[in-house]
Each structure stands twice: as C-alpha cells, then as structure tokens.
Amino acid sequence: MRTGLKIFLGGFLATAGWLAWEWVPWQLKTDWDEEELRLIQSLSLDSLEPLKLDLSNSVAGSLEAAEFGHTLFFEKRLSANQSVSCASCHQPDNYFTDSLPLAMGIGLGTRHTPSLVGLSYSPWYYWDGRRDSQWSQALAPLEAKHEQGMDRTSLVNFILHDGPHLEKYEKVFGAISPDLKNTDLSNSPASPIGNSTEKETWQSFESKTQIEISKIFSNIGKALAAYQRQLQPGGSRFDDYTRALQTASLREDPKDSILNRRERLGLKLFLGKGNCVDCHNGPLFTNHEFHNTGVIPLPGELPPMGRFDGIRIAREDPFNCFGPYSDANPKDCAELQFARDTSEMVGAHKTPTLRNIAKTSPYMHTGQQKSLAEVIEHYNEAPTAMVSHNEAKPLKLRRSEMKQLEAFLRTLSAPPATDSVWLNPPN
C-alpha cells in the first residue's frame, strides 16, 4: 500500500513538475539591454529605407505605369478561361494571398501564394528565386498553364485590339509598330514555352516579330511591377512599441503598455533563444536569402531542389537582368552575376516576411503548416532534411515559450500602407 502510494506520488510530482516547466510562464524580465534595443529598432518600419528603383525596369517609378499595371492586375481577360486575374490568387482582402495551401488558378498550382505586400524590396522572386525582378516574375503566371494559361501571342493580341488597354500601353511605353498593330494574331496562339503547336507557330514567325511580341509581353510585366510597388506594409503594434521605446521610462516598464507581457517575452525569445532574427531580420523581417529548414514535402512528392535549381532557371531566363528586355546596364546586375549556386542551396527556399504572418496562413512553400503553432513546433524540433541538411537547430523552447513567441508574431499585423484606390479594381 505504502509502496503504491509512493509510486503514485512520485509519478504525480514528476508530471506536475514537467507541466510546470513546460507551461508555467516564469517571471522573466522584459526590460532591454543596449544590444536588444539596437536589434528592436532595426526591425522597425521606421528603419525601412526608401524603395530603390529597379534599374531593369525603366518605368518602375512611373505613376502612369502603375495605373496601367493596376488595370492589368485585376484583368480576368488575361487568362485562357477569362476568369482568372493576378488578384484571384493575390487577393487584397487577404493581404494579397489566397488562404490556400497551393495556389488555384485555371488549375491547381504547386506552390503556396506569397503576399505581395513589401515584396518589391526583394532581389529574388518565387520560393526558389527563379526570377530576379518583379516584372520578370509577373510574366510567368500569364503563360503558366495552371495559373492564367495564356500564350504570349494572345496576350499581345489582346493589348493590340482592346482600345483602352492599347491607349494606356502606348501612353507608358510609346507607339507600337504599325505592322504589328495591323497584324491579326487572334488565330495564331504561339509561345516559345507553350505546347508543341504553340512552339511550332512561334518558330514560324520572323525573328523581328518574335522580338516585338516579347517586348510588349515584357512591358506588361513591367507595368504590373510598377503597380505592385505601391503595396507596402503599414505600421503594426510592434512598430508603435519601437517608437515608444525611444522614451527611457518604457525600457524597463514591467506593466502592460503597447505590447503586453506575453508579447514582450515573445519578442525577447525572437531576438535571443529562438534564433528567429538570424534570418527574419530588418524592417521586413526577412534577409531575402535562401535556407534549408527541413520542411517535409507534401505526401507522394519528392523534396524540391529549391534554390539550387532556382538560380539555374534565373540565369537561363531571357527576361533576366542581363537579357535583351532588361533596361539595366550589365554592371547593375551584380545580384544575378554573383548569386551562389553551391551545394548548400539544395533544398533551400526563400525566407518570407513575417509582417502580417498571423493573417497569411497556411505557411511554408507548399502550405504544409496550417498554423503559427505548427510552424513554431517545426522549428522547435528542427527535423532532419530529406535533401542536403537542415540549417536550423532544435530550439528546445518550453510550451509556454512557444506561446509567447506566437503572441509576439501576432503583433506584426497591420493593413498595407497603401491608398485604398490601389486595393480595389479600377473603375
């Protein structure tokens, strides 16, 4: 009897101790040392530098180009079934994502839709960085069969023979040659990356015609990029807190202020034990780099090669910084010229922004993680990567700490700092 009681009490105390260790939020300090204050200020939107012009896109800063791109972004006729636009996946009401694990255009895509808010600051696009500019990225969905499913010639034909779109195009990019204007391309679906019939038709065109069509096609992307540059993040509660920290009294203030105690403890973990700031740094909470973090592929699929393949695709892209449709001087293409393509890029994917992260579920490049809690659990365990190696190490956070970290991440939500006119279809 006594032996049984001792075993019961021992087990009870052990369980109680484990639960207390995992779940009780121990009274840790939430004041900040000088290094933490420096890091916190570096994450503030107040530290975000003005958006630089994209030298490969001569109309990147043009308001007229942005207005034209705004029209194109919501234009469903730029799809094979006349029902899919850029905004079908990049929905303004969902922070320019779609709340789906995989994008759904004409068909089911292979990757999760990232937010466009603040994306103009990135030097690389797509999860594997297969495009080196926002305008070249904007072109790919137009011809992708599971997204908008158009062919290059049909896209250009639409611009040529739709009066309002043609007027806007020529206002931004200048007059289109009369020969091409007078050519009816409606019965000539063609593209260098289409199906066999489209490729054959494309090869039948004169080189001059191919170049003219691809030039107009590239300009569609440049207008779309000019519009997307208007989509910038707004200040969150975290940013309010960083401004308040400028006053010395708040640096050691233990009571709830702009961020409550749990959120401040989460911020401390973000900066320290969680190692989050190693990759999610700067005002956009991303280093714009590529990392293998051991994300398990979808059931039945092989793990993707990630950035290792992405940089090869970017270098072969005719619309890259060095290509004939780029407006950049080759000396301005250092990002592409010196991009790493070594073995550590195998399985690596782009570090996403954490701004509005609580509003843009699911997560990871194929939407494998449904909630922030699942993401934090993933990094806490740091599973072995199926290709190459997982750069992340197990965090060994307690359950209460994981809740604190999640609470902090939820302070990063805010509407875009964008005039509402850009968030709705144009009149």
VOGU-3710 file (C-alpha; in Angstrom, 3 decimals, decimal comma):
1> mrtglkiflg> 0,000/0,000/0,000  2,694/2,444/1,066  4,860/1,414/-1,878  1,971/2,022/-4,280  1,291/5,415/-2,709  4,939/6,375/-3,043  4,934/5,384/-6,706  1,735/7,355/-7,291  3,049/10,444/-5,505  6,364/10,198/-7,303
11> gflatagwla> 4,646/9,992/-10,662  2,268/12,805/-9,766  5,088/15,108/-8,680  7,143/14,285/-11,765  4,186/15,024/-14,035  3,361/18,214/-12,154  6,974/19,303/-12,400  7,079/18,666/-16,139  3,806/20,533/-16,694  5,047/23,451/-14,627
21> wewvpwqlkt> 8,301/23,561/-16,576  6,573/23,400/-19,949  3,543/25,590/-19,358  4,085/27,975/-16,438  5,255/31,394/-17,711  8,119/32,008/-15,331  8,626/35,589/-14,248  11,408/36,634/-16,606  12,498/40,217/-17,067  11,171/42,107/-20,050
31> dwdeeelrli> 13,500/45,071/-19,852  16,044/45,501/-22,642  19,806/45,789/-22,798  21,506/48,025/-25,352  22,063/45,246/-27,906  18,414/44,205/-27,718  17,309/47,807/-28,159  19,514/48,107/-31,226  18,004/44,943/-32,706  14,463/46,069/-31,929
41> qslsldslep> 14,977/49,396/-33,668  16,479/47,618/-36,694  13,189/45,728/-37,069  11,036/48,848/-37,010  9,392/50,142/-40,182  10,958/53,475/-39,300  14,264/51,851/-40,307  12,979/50,822/-43,740  14,916/52,631/-46,451  13,080/54,190/-49,398
51> lkldlsnsva> 12,370/51,679/-52,140  15,086/51,837/-54,779  14,248/51,940/-58,451  14,570/48,680/-60,339  17,180/49,542/-62,960  15,975/46,695/-65,163  12,540/48,359/-65,340  12,643/51,917/-66,653  9,000/52,552/-65,692  9,221/51,121/-62,166
61> gsleaaefgh> 8,638/54,543/-60,619  6,094/55,786/-63,153  2,616/56,563/-61,840  1,145/56,055/-65,313  2,779/52,618/-65,476  1,407/51,781/-62,026  -2,083/52,798/-63,133  -1,798/50,615/-66,225  -0,458/47,766/-64,093  -3,357/48,267/-61,684
71> tlffekrlsa> -5,767/47,662/-64,558  -3,854/44,591/-65,724  -3,662/43,149/-62,200  -7,449/42,849/-61,979  -7,997/41,973/-65,663  -9,526/38,491/-65,963  -9,351/38,564/-69,740  -5,615/37,955/-69,394  -6,425/34,291/-68,791  -7,389/31,459/-71,104
81> nqsvscasch> -10,792/30,966/-69,479  -11,447/34,699/-68,949  -11,977/34,142/-65,214  -8,549/34,368/-63,552  -6,549/37,500/-62,827  -3,483/38,214/-60,710  -5,923/39,245/-57,976  -7,533/35,794/-57,999  -4,582/34,457/-56,009  -3,168/37,711/-54,658
91> qpdnyftdsl> -6,369/38,899/-53,010  -6,256/42,399/-51,465  -8,625/41,375/-48,662  -6,226/38,570/-47,690  -3,052/40,677/-47,632  -2,527/39,690/-51,272  -2,516/35,954/-50,567  -5,339/33,426/-51,043  -5,521/31,460/-47,738  -4,937/28,201/-49,648
101> plamgiglgt> -2,084/25,709/-49,250  -1,496/25,740/-53,026  -2,466/28,441/-55,497  -5,601/27,813/-57,553  -5,772/29,451/-60,961  -7,112/27,640/-64,003  -5,741/24,556/-62,286  -4,038/23,635/-59,033  -0,581/25,091/-58,608  2,481/23,588/-56,976
111> rhtpslvgls> 3,376/26,366/-54,540  1,768/28,447/-51,811  0,892/32,026/-52,783  3,159/34,543/-51,008  1,987/38,016/-50,056  2,884/40,875/-52,391  2,993/43,473/-49,611  6,541/44,799/-49,374  7,762/42,249/-51,914  9,229/44,957/-54,147
121> yspwyywdgr> 12,190/45,150/-51,759  13,241/41,608/-52,617  16,032/40,927/-55,131  14,558/37,491/-55,904  11,081/36,123/-56,650  9,373/32,766/-56,268  10,151/30,463/-53,375  13,266/29,217/-55,164  14,302/32,612/-56,568  13,853/31,620/-60,209
131> rdsqwsqala> 13,185/35,239/-61,225  15,465/38,178/-60,456  12,968/41,031/-60,832  9,356/41,675/-60,012  8,496/42,331/-63,630  10,021/39,086/-64,887  8,164/37,211/-62,144  4,878/38,829/-63,193  5,231/37,331/-66,666  5,428/33,689/-65,636
141> pleakheqgm> 1,842/33,213/-64,323  0,424/34,673/-67,528  1,792/31,749/-69,557  1,678/29,061/-66,848  -0,989/26,522/-67,801  -2,218/26,042/-64,212  -2,346/29,799/-63,496  -3,648/32,112/-66,226  -2,889/29,767/-69,092  -2,477/32,291/-71,904
151> drtslvnfil> 0,061/32,181/-74,705  2,338/35,102/-75,476  0,812/35,997/-78,816  -2,750/36,005/-77,473  -1,721/38,288/-74,619  -0,172/40,763/-77,024  -3,130/40,486/-79,393  -5,438/41,429/-76,523  -3,432/44,609/-75,860  -3,313/45,468/-79,570
161> hdgphlekye> -7,054/45,171/-80,128  -8,532/46,438/-76,867  -8,783/50,206/-77,230  -8,464/51,315/-73,569  -5,580/48,934/-72,877  -3,768/49,921/-76,062  -4,139/53,597/-75,200  -2,712/53,060/-71,720  0,089/50,895/-73,064  1,218/53,452/-75,635
171> kvfgaispdl> 0,963/56,264/-73,097  3,553/54,468/-70,962  5,743/52,649/-73,483  5,292/54,547/-76,732  3,707/53,618/-80,027  3,634/50,034/-81,238  4,831/49,499/-84,806  2,043/49,836/-87,398  2,979/46,490/-88,937  2,320/44,631/-85,684
181> kntdlsnspa> -0,784/46,705/-84,943  -2,281/45,697/-88,247  -1,492/42,025/-87,744  -4,316/39,764/-86,603  -2,775/37,302/-84,168  -6,074/36,002/-82,821  -5,822/32,728/-84,736  -2,132/32,207/-84,055  -1,645/31,053/-80,456  2,114/30,952/-80,063
191> spignsteke> 4,791/30,978/-77,412  8,381/29,760/-77,099  7,390/27,905/-73,914  3,922/26,666/-74,900  2,729/23,305/-76,164  4,154/21,759/-79,330  1,683/23,562/-81,611  2,335/26,933/-79,955  6,085/26,407/-80,194  5,832/25,441/-83,857
201> twqsfesktq> 3,761/28,527/-84,640  6,219/30,692/-82,707  9,104/29,340/-84,766  7,223/30,239/-87,952  7,331/33,945/-87,056  10,133/36,136/-88,300  12,740/36,993/-85,687  11,644/40,638/-85,785  8,059/39,660/-84,956  9,170/37,402/-82,115
211> ieiskifsni> 11,183/40,257/-80,607  8,315/42,750/-80,955  5,858/40,368/-79,298  8,253/39,557/-76,460  8,972/43,260/-75,967  5,284/44,036/-75,464  4,978/40,967/-73,250  7,891/42,160/-71,099  6,302/45,597/-70,806  3,122/44,013/-69,438
221> gkalaayqrq> 5,280/42,630/-66,634  6,953/45,989/-66,073  3,592/47,720/-65,680  2,418/45,026/-63,249  5,598/45,506/-61,224  5,094/49,281/-61,135  1,666/48,655/-59,617  2,948/46,145/-57,077  5,482/48,687/-55,824  2,512/50,588/-54,378
231> lqpggsrfdd> 1,797/47,700/-51,975  3,829/48,468/-48,874  3,380/47,359/-45,240  1,734/49,539/-42,634  2,829/50,123/-39,060  1,795/47,462/-36,540  1,570/47,424/-32,753  5,169/46,272/-32,744  6,178/49,411/-34,644  4,246/51,547/-32,169
241> ytralqtasl> 6,194/49,830/-29,410  9,552/50,521/-31,064  8,698/54,222/-31,190  7,604/54,217/-27,571  10,902/52,589/-26,616  12,605/55,818/-27,563  11,460/57,054/-24,156  13,768/55,691/-21,467  10,958/55,030/-18,975  9,398/52,326/-21,129
251> redpkdsiln> 12,651/50,392/-21,496  12,227/48,946/-18,022  8,485/49,348/-17,599  7,152/45,997/-16,330  3,458/46,747/-16,783  1,457/46,211/-19,940  1,985/49,046/-22,368  1,597/48,774/-26,125  2,678/45,147/-26,017  1,525/43,030/-23,117
261> rrerlglklf> 3,910/40,982/-21,037  3,489/37,750/-23,003  4,165/39,580/-26,267  7,275/41,248/-24,857  8,571/37,900/-23,621  7,951/36,557/-27,123  9,962/39,424/-28,577  12,823/38,597/-26,221  12,711/34,988/-27,427  12,604/36,171/-31,046
271> lgkgncvdch> 15,800/38,132/-30,505  17,558/35,508/-28,418  16,813/31,883/-27,674  14,538/31,423/-30,689  17,267/32,482/-33,150  14,476/33,894/-35,339  16,262/37,157/-36,024  19,147/35,310/-37,682  17,039/35,026/-40,856  13,975/37,160/-40,138
281> ngplftnhef> 15,778/40,455/-39,706  15,420/44,016/-40,930  12,200/46,054/-41,100  10,525/43,444/-43,322  11,590/40,576/-41,051  13,456/38,801/-43,850  17,044/38,686/-45,052  15,779/37,853/-48,581  18,090/34,829/-48,566  17,518/31,104/-49,081
291> hntgviplpg> 17,706/28,451/-46,376  17,019/24,746/-45,992  14,963/24,366/-42,818  13,963/20,731/-43,196  10,408/21,328/-44,401  8,878/17,960/-45,274  7,448/17,756/-48,832  3,819/17,000/-49,500  2,845/13,307/-49,362  3,852/11,447/-52,508
301> elppmgrfdg> 6,202/14,176/-53,721  9,979/14,260/-53,884  11,670/17,096/-51,987  12,352/20,006/-54,352  15,891/21,154/-55,071  14,877/24,714/-54,184  17,370/27,487/-54,783  19,875/25,096/-56,371  17,539/24,765/-59,362  16,102/28,262/-58,973
311> iriaredpfn> 19,329/30,117/-59,686  19,962/27,989/-62,787  16,480/28,852/-64,078  17,044/32,548/-63,324  20,285/32,567/-65,298  18,600/30,944/-68,298  15,596/33,297/-68,221  15,542/35,582/-71,310  13,828/38,220/-69,157  16,565/38,369/-66,512
321> cfgpysdanp> 18,709/41,393/-65,718  21,227/40,542/-68,450  18,548/39,773/-71,054  17,576/41,827/-74,114  14,347/43,084/-72,497  16,019/44,423/-69,369  16,642/48,161/-69,105  19,667/47,668/-66,842  23,310/48,103/-67,662  25,066/44,737/-67,197
331> kdcaelqfar> 27,174/46,264/-64,420  23,942/46,745/-62,453  23,221/43,001/-62,439  25,512/42,023/-59,568  22,789/40,092/-57,718  22,444/37,706/-60,639  26,117/37,648/-61,548  27,354/36,707/-58,089  24,435/34,604/-56,822  25,515/31,447/-55,001
341> dtsemvgahk> 24,818/28,152/-56,734  26,749/25,803/-54,475  25,527/22,619/-52,815  24,224/24,380/-49,690  21,469/25,784/-51,903  19,985/22,292/-52,350  16,536/22,286/-50,754  16,832/25,948/-49,748  13,813/28,236/-50,032  13,332/31,951/-49,667
351> tptlrniakt> 12,887/33,483/-46,221  9,407/35,083/-46,237  8,493/38,293/-44,481  6,862/37,895/-41,076  4,804/41,048/-41,389  1,126/40,072/-41,317  2,224/36,486/-40,707  -0,779/35,815/-38,461  -3,104/36,813/-41,322  -1,472/34,850/-44,134
361> spymhtgqqk> -1,804/31,173/-43,202  -1,053/28,475/-44,213  2,731/28,504/-44,214  5,852/27,178/-45,969  6,383/26,865/-49,720  3,615/24,313/-50,224  1,381/25,369/-47,347  2,321/22,351/-45,220  1,897/24,127/-41,884  -1,650/25,254/-41,106
371> slaeviehyn> -0,969/27,474/-38,092  1,725/29,543/-36,426  1,788/26,986/-33,630  2,703/24,274/-36,155  5,454/26,434/-37,638  6,981/27,113/-34,227  6,744/23,404/-33,379  8,573/22,616/-36,625  11,459/24,925/-35,759  11,471/23,751/-32,171
381> eaptamvshn> 12,088/20,188/-33,372  14,217/21,028/-36,460  13,655/17,685/-38,249  16,294/16,153/-40,492  16,073/17,452/-44,053  15,257/14,945/-46,801  17,802/16,610/-49,102  21,029/18,288/-48,031  20,870/19,398/-44,375  18,620/21,435/-42,108
391> eakplklrrs> 20,360/24,687/-41,218  18,098/25,159/-38,199  18,926/23,597/-34,836  16,348/22,443/-32,260  15,274/25,444/-30,188  14,266/23,479/-27,081  11,596/26,023/-26,208  9,131/25,198/-23,449  5,421/25,169/-24,306  4,898/28,460/-22,517
401> emkqleaflr> 7,757/29,995/-24,509  6,269/28,790/-27,770  3,007/30,518/-26,828  4,927/33,698/-26,024  6,708/33,617/-29,377  3,415/33,149/-31,187  1,910/36,054/-29,244  4,721/38,314/-30,419  4,342/37,270/-34,061  0,697/38,308/-33,880
411> tlsappatds> 1,754/41,887/-33,088  3,157/42,253/-36,625  -0,260/42,524/-38,310  -1,359/45,780/-39,934  -3,215/46,870/-43,070  -0,994/47,870/-46,007  0,178/51,476/-46,036  -1,430/51,853/-49,422  -4,080/54,215/-50,716  -7,347/52,277/-50,941
421> vwlnppn> -7,607/53,117/-54,637  -4,850/50,561/-55,295  -6,613/47,850/-53,289  -9,724/47,666/-55,442  -10,364/47,061/-59,139  -10,076/50,301/-61,116  -13,262/51,992/-62,217
//
